[in-house]
């Protein structure tokens, strides 16, 4: 087979093939069970929604498998169901993903079916209209969910409507009503090309065979240049901002408290990752969970998250509280972040966080699906075929001073943006 083939020497040691049209095949043999996971990641996420028409990528994820130029939606469903295969389609701001698992004897047929779905979706008008009802229902559910309303409000406040991150991933009811077959076909033509696709194949199949089957399945798919992202420049807020979105018929108030942080390729990423874990990446643990949920008992949930991506992503604190505890919870978040920025982590926090993150890596690689997702992340950010081997050393090398500096840079409450949605209409400070 033509193309590039390289293999890491240790760890997962996946193979990476570049097909003649630019499509990337990542393959890892795991002969434990006679099954294989197919994971297709397409750089066609919500950041590529046309200006003024948010939600196109999400709509495409709901309709891409509803018929191709050669086969109807019913034919595709029957072909997959007869093999016991369920095709999952998901979309994020960055990528549209198709995932399924099949028996090894069905691998060639299933991958050929998935390739047809990717290359030749028809977006039939009847299927688009049928799925429109589902999309509108999901949007209305979001509009009635304080947790989603708070996060959407925070992203809009941080990034603004001129930036892809500031727009709702699912769009609005108004934009959903304007998306038709022609819009979806134009989106697919512009963004679903071999150069935007990476295919991960993990299971009881030889890597070379996986690449050969992919070469055949995607034969004739012409390469087109991937379209660049167009967005407004980022200007992180330099002052405290807050917004309350009253939803007085709800039982719980949801807090979204955050900052614009860093991109994934920032050299300080591993310090930020550890800082976020110390803050409260896993809800029950961390400073936020210990203080606000355990000791003060005033949150149904509280955690922090870091979405370092191709562009500087949000560092966010999320909490669900009763209306009576909104102001206290925000003040407690302020206090914990002020303390972390002022004093940095303790040595014990740093050691335990390193141990946890390093120790949890093998658990993420216990299944074919987990390995496939990991390989896609490493490919997306250009981390290398040996990334699983290098992660422990990258984390161990981070010093306490580096985590402290990350906190000083990232979590100054005087620059925080705070959005609350729920049965609350009072002040936040």
Secondary structure as GFF3:
##gff-version 3
##sequence-region A 1 429
A	DSSP	beta_strand	4	7	.	.	.	ID=ss1
A	DSSP	beta_strand	15	18	.	.	.	ID=ss2
A	DSSP	beta_strand	24	29	.	.	.	ID=ss3
A	DSSP	beta_strand	35	42	.	.	.	ID=ss4
A	DSSP	three_ten_helix	46	48	.	.	.	ID=ss5
A	DSSP	alpha_helix	56	63	.	.	.	ID=ss6
A	DSSP	alpha_helix	73	81	.	.	.	ID=ss7
A	DSSP	beta_strand	88	91	.	.	.	ID=ss8
A	DSSP	beta_strand	96	103	.	.	.	ID=ss9
A	DSSP	three_ten_helix	104	106	.	.	.	ID=ss10
A	DSSP	alpha_helix	107	119	.	.	.	ID=ss11
A	DSSP	alpha_helix	125	143	.	.	.	ID=ss12
A	DSSP	alpha_helix	146	159	.	.	.	ID=ss13
A	DSSP	three_ten_helix	164	166	.	.	.	ID=ss14
A	DSSP	alpha_helix	173	178	.	.	.	ID=ss15
A	DSSP	alpha_helix	181	191	.	.	.	ID=ss16
A	DSSP	three_ten_helix	194	196	.	.	.	ID=ss17
A	DSSP	beta_strand	197	203	.	.	.	ID=ss18
A	DSSP	alpha_helix	207	217	.	.	.	ID=ss19
A	DSSP	beta_strand	241	246	.	.	.	ID=ss20
A	DSSP	beta_strand	253	260	.	.	.	ID=ss21
A	DSSP	alpha_helix	269	280	.	.	.	ID=ss22
A	DSSP	alpha_helix	286	288	.	.	.	ID=ss23
A	DSSP	pi_helix	289	295	.	.	.	ID=ss24
A	DSSP	beta_strand	301	306	.	.	.	ID=ss25
A	DSSP	beta_strand	314	321	.	.	.	ID=ss26
A	DSSP	three_ten_helix	323	325	.	.	.	ID=ss27
A	DSSP	alpha_helix	326	343	.	.	.	ID=ss28
A	DSSP	alpha_helix	347	364	.	.	.	ID=ss29
A	DSSP	alpha_helix	368	380	.	.	.	ID=ss30
A	DSSP	alpha_helix	387	396	.	.	.	ID=ss31
A	DSSP	alpha_helix	400	410	.	.	.	ID=ss32
A	DSSP	three_ten_helix	413	415	.	.	.	ID=ss33
A	DSSP	beta_strand	417	422	.	.	.	ID=ss34
###
